[in-house]
Amino acid sequence: MKNIVLGITGSIAAYKAADIANILTKEGNDVHTIMTPAAEKFITPLTLQTLTKNKVHTDMFSLDKPEEVEHIALATRADIMLIAPASADIIAKIACGIADSMLTSVVLALKSTPVIVCPAMNTAMYENTVTQRNINTLREFGFDIVEPREAMLACGTKGKGALADVDTIIEAVHKYM
């Protein structure tokens, strides 16, 4: 059993995080979910809590466990960090070392934990030079990037930017087990 921290960001693909969390939990892993405020616009914390049987972390300043610093405790326990879907915003923040949320703070508090990032966004955003630079920066830091697939996107554009298939993401996690 692995301790997996699953970060979910603001993308229409956030609903697929429920399948990812469910599969990883059914495999016997202990899945702890972190949702950005934007992710909560697409899927509810209750869904993830029900599937994982663990609290969903949404607030950097929660007082649930005053005896521990929550973002450090999550980072310390994590065997694998998975961010699916990963928005352009979160990729940029991590590439620049910005720790302004529970998710970005946990990522920055990791030591040698593998981090898997699964981008999902509009094609123009994905292909933007800045986004590509940020993704390459994450690769240079040793992050595993699971490339998005080409599909008809929610915005009506056809192109690369759709979250990778759930099976592909699960395979990426299994590489670290």
N, C-alpha and C positions, 0 to 999 in steps of 0.2 A: 504494500500500500504506500502510495506517495502522497505528500501534502502538496496540493496544486492550488495556486492562487490564480483565479480567473478574473482578469480585468475586462470590463465591458464598457465601451464608449458609445457616443451618440452617432448611431447609424441605423438605417432601416434594417440592416442585417443583425441587429441586436437580438431579434427573436431567435436566431439560430444558436445563440449562446445557451439557450435553454436546452437544446438537444446536446450540445457539447457537455454542459454540466451534468446532464442526466446520464450520458454514456460513461463519462469519467467516474461518476459516483457509483454507478452499477458495477463498474469494474473493480470496485473496492477502494477507490482513492478517496481521500479526505479533501473535498473541494471547498475552498473559501472564495467567495465572490466579492469583488469590488466593482461598484457601479459609479460612473460619473453622473453628475446631474443631468447631462444630456441623454445618457443611456436610459435614465428613468422616464424619459418622455416616450420611449419606444417599448419598454418592457418593465414590469413591476418587480421590485425586490421580493415580493411575496412568492412569485413564481420560482425564482432562484432559491429562495430559502426552503420552499417546499421540496424541491428536487434534491438539494444538497444536504438538507437537515442541519445547515449551519447559518448563522447570522450573515446577512448581506451587509457589507460595509459601504456606506454612502456618505458618511460625514467624517471629515478629518478630525473633528473635535468632539467626537462622541465621548460620553462619560460612562458608558456601559461597564468598563473595567478600569476603574481608577488606579488599580495596582500595576497596570502595565501601559507602556506607550504603544498603542495599537499598531501603528504602521511599522514600528521596529519589530514587534512580536510577530506580525505576519511575515515580514521579510526573513526573520530568523528561522521560522518554521518551514518556509517554502522550500520544496525540493525542485519545483518547476514553476515558472511564472509564464502564463499564457495570456495574451491580450487579443481578444477576438470578439467583436471586430475592433480594429484599431483605426480611429479617425486620423485625418491629416493633422488635426489639432494636437492630439496626444503624441503622435509621432514627432512632431516639431518640438513639443515641450520636453520630451525625453531626450531628444538629440541635443537640446540646448541645456539640459540639466535643470530645468524648471520644476520645482517641487511645490506646486500650489494646490494639490488635491491629495486625497488618500492614495489614489492610484499612482501618481507620479512620485509621491514620497516613498511608497513601498518599493518601486522600481529602483530609485536612487539608494535605498537602504540595503539592497541585495549585495552580497559579496561575490560568491562564485556560482550562484544559481543560474541555470540556463533560462533565458528569456526568449519566448517565441512570440513574434508579432505578426498578426494577420491583418494587413491593410484592407479597408473597404471604404470606397468613396467614389464620387463621380470621376469619370475618365479624365476630364481636363484637370481636376485636382490631383489625381494620381500621377498623371504625366507631367505635371508642372515641375519645372527645374528645381524649385525649392524643395518640393516634396521628395523628389528623387535624391537630392543631396542629403536630406534628412534620413531617408531610408538607407542610403549608402553609409552615412555616419553610424547608424545603428549596427549595420553589418561590420563595420570597422571595430566597433566596441564588442563584437562577438555575439550579437543577437542573431537569432535564427528568424529569417523573414519567410513567411509562407505567402507566396505571390498570389494576388487576386486573380480571378478568372475573367474571361471576356463573357459578357452576357448583356441582355437588355436590362438596364438599370432602372431603379425606381423613378428617376427623373425623366425617363423616356429616351435616354441616350443609349446606344449600343456601343460597347467598348470594354476595355479592361478596367476593372475597379470593383467587381462583385467579390464578396467574401469567398474565399476558397471553399470547396465542398467540405462538409462536416467530416467526412471520412478522411480527407487529406489532412485536415487539422489534427484529428485524432492520431493519425500516423506520425505526424510531426512530434506530438507529445510522447508517443511510444518510443521514439528514438532515445529518449532520456530516462527510460525506465529500466 
